[in-house]
């Protein structure tokens, strides 16, 4: 005889949900990222994601709320996958040129390993689903900014790097080349016969971005009176705070580890 508890359990979990209960939300996000990156938000249907992932629409709604919730999780995951893990950074380096080169190498490896993440972020840039004013930040880059600021301070104080260059300037230069490879593959191939994604040119572009950044940092260019090339939003107070933290951590690598990488 079925008890009231049995009846409630029967209605709460359908056979379809039970059959797909082994499908993880992470797998759904992986499938959805590819779909959103290829077709965009409007043309991607939850029915298609459900079929490809093997998770019912009911359970997709359970985990992510709706399509916007799933899309936002995809954006967050893409940003996370493009972040450089702690173990790939030279936190104890006293040679700023080596530290910057290692950082660019690590960033390049992440970008090349996750082309879908790049395409998804580009798609959101072209066809924004979230208004920047209403969307919560996808991922903080403050730890990476602090790490790069420290390298820049080391280089500037030693005379290896010219002053008035910020972490934002360097990130903009790196990302300009990285995203160019992703967004301009077809035009470069059609116009100039250059396949930016083949193995030889992928490594060539790695060298290109490293050399471009190091040349930018070490060039003998007269000071034009500007503190930096670029500034981030809320720069006035937050930037001074980060600069102070980077300066205080100048010779304290153990403290740098504590500030940069805290398990969430």
N, C-alpha and C positions, 0 to 999 in steps of 0.2 A: 504494500500500500504506500502511495506517495505521500510524504509529509509536506506541510507548508514550506519547510526549508528546501525539500527536493524540488518543489514547484518553482520557488524563487530562483534556485540555481539553474533550472532548465531554461527559464526565460532570460536570465542574465548572460548565459553563454550559449550561443547557437552552435550547431555542428560545424558551420563554416569557420567560426572563430576558433573552435577547438582544433580544426584541421590545420589552421595557419598559426597556431600559438607558438610554434618553434621558430617562426620568422622574426628576426630581431628588428627593432626600430632602426638600428644603424644600417642594416641592409636596405630598408625602405629609403632611407636618406641617400644612400649610394645610388640607388636606382633613380630616385627623384632628381638628384643633382644632374645626372646625364640628360634626363628628359627636359628639365628646365633650361639647361645650357644649350640644347639643340633646338628646342621649339619655343622657348620663352614661357612666361607665366601664363598668358591668356590661352595659348594653344596646347598647353599641357593639361591633360585630364586625369583626375584621380582614378577613374576606371582603368586607364592604361597603366598607371603606376601600380594599382592593385594587382592587375593581371601579371605584370612582369616581376613584381616583388614576391608575389604569392601571399600577401597579407590582405585580408578583407578590407573594404572601405570602412566598415564599422570600426575596425581596430585602428585604421589609419586616423580616423577622427578621434578615437580614444587617446591615442598617443600625441597627436599634434593639433587637435582642435578643428582645423579646417585647412584648406589649401594654402592660405596665407601663412598659417602657422608652420606648415611643412616647408614652405618656401623659405621662411625666415630661418628655420633650423638648417636648411641647406646652405644659405648664405653664411651662417655662423660656422658651420662645419668647414666650408671652403676656406674661410679666413683662418681658422685654426690650423688646417692642414698646411697652409702656406707659411706658418710661423716656424722659425728655426728652433729646434729643441736645445735645451741647455747643453747637452753633451757635445754638440757640434760647434760650440763657441769656445774661443781661446780666452777664458776669463782671466788667466794669469799672465798674459803676454805683456811685456814691457816694450815691444817693438810695434808702434802704431801701424806702420805699413803692412806688417804681417797680419795684425789683427783685422784690419779693414779688408785685406785680401781674403782672409779666411771667412769673414762674415759674408762677403759677396759670393764666394764659392758655395757656402752653405745655403744662402738664399736661392742661388741659381739652381742648385740641385733640387730644392723643394718645388720651385716653379716648373722645372722640366718634368718632375715626377708627377705633377698634378695638373695636367692641361685642362681637365674638365673644370677644376676650381677657377682657373683663370677665365675660361670662357663664360662661366656662370657670373662672375663678378663684372665682366665686360657687358654681358647681357643686361644685368641690373643697371649698369651705368647708362646704357642706351635706352632702355625701356623700363624706367624706374617704377617699381611696384610700391615702394615705400617712400613717402615724402621724408627728406632728410630731417625736417623739423619734428616729425612724429615718430620716426624710427629710433629705437634704442640702439646704442653702439653695438656693432657686431662683435668686435674684438678689440681690446686695448693693445696698443703697440708701445705703451709707455716703457715696459722693461727693455725692449729692443732699442728704443730711443735713448734711454739712459746708458745702455751699454755702448752705443755708438758715440754718444756725447763724450763718454770717458776716453775713448780712443782718439777723438778729435782734440780733446784737451791735452792729452799726452803728446800728440803730434805737434800741436800749436806751441806748447810750452818748450818743446825740444827744438823748435825751428824747422821740423820736417814738413809741417803743413802750414799753409798760409792761414791767417785769421779770417774771421767773419764768414765762416762756413758752418752751417748747422746740420744736425742729423736729418732734418726735413729736406735740406738741399740734396743730400746724398741719396736718401730714399727716392726722391723724385727722379734723379738721374738714373738710378738702377731700374726703377719701375718703367721709365720711359722706354728703355731698351727691351726689358722683359716683355712688356705688353705689346710692343711693336712686333716682336716675333710671333705672338699669338694672333694678333688682329690683322697683320699685313702679310701673311704667308702667301695668299693667292696673288695679290698685286705684285709682290717682289718676284714671284715665279713667272708671272705673265710678262711683266715689263722688262725685267733684267735677267731672267733665267737663273735666279738665285733661290734655291730651296732652303729656307731658313731652318727647317726642321730635320734635315738629314743629319747624320751623326757628325760629319766633318764640320758643317756650319754651326751646329749646336755648340760644339767645343770652341769654334772660332768666335762665336758671339759671347761665350763665357770670357775668353781672353779680352774681347773688345770692351766689355763692361768693366772689367777689372782695370784695364789700362786707362779707360776713359775717366774713371773715378780717381785713380791715383794721379793722373795728369792734371785733373781739375784741382786736386788737393795740393799739389806741389808746384803748380805753375807760378811763374814770376809775373803776376798781374798786379798793377798798382791798386792800392786801396781806394775804392770809390766813395767811401764814407758811409755805406750802408752796413748795418750790423749783420745781416744775413741776406741771402737771395729770397728765401721763402719764410713764411711764418705760419704756424698752425693756429686754428681757432682757439680762443681763450688763451692767447699767447702771453699776455702781459704778466699775469701772476703765476700761471702754471709753469711757464717756460723758465722763469727765474728760479722757481722752486726746484725744478729738475736739474738746472745747471748747478745750483748749490749742492744738490745731492751728489751729482757726478764729481764735483770738485772735492767734496768731503771724502769720497771713496777713492780718491786718486791713488793712494798707496795701501788700500785696505781691501785686498781681494776677497777675504773671507766675508767681510761685511757686504761686499758687492754681491756675492752669492746669495746672502740672506735677502737683500732687497730685490734682486732681479727675479728670482725664481722661488715663488712661494706656492706650495700646492694649494689649489682651490678646493 
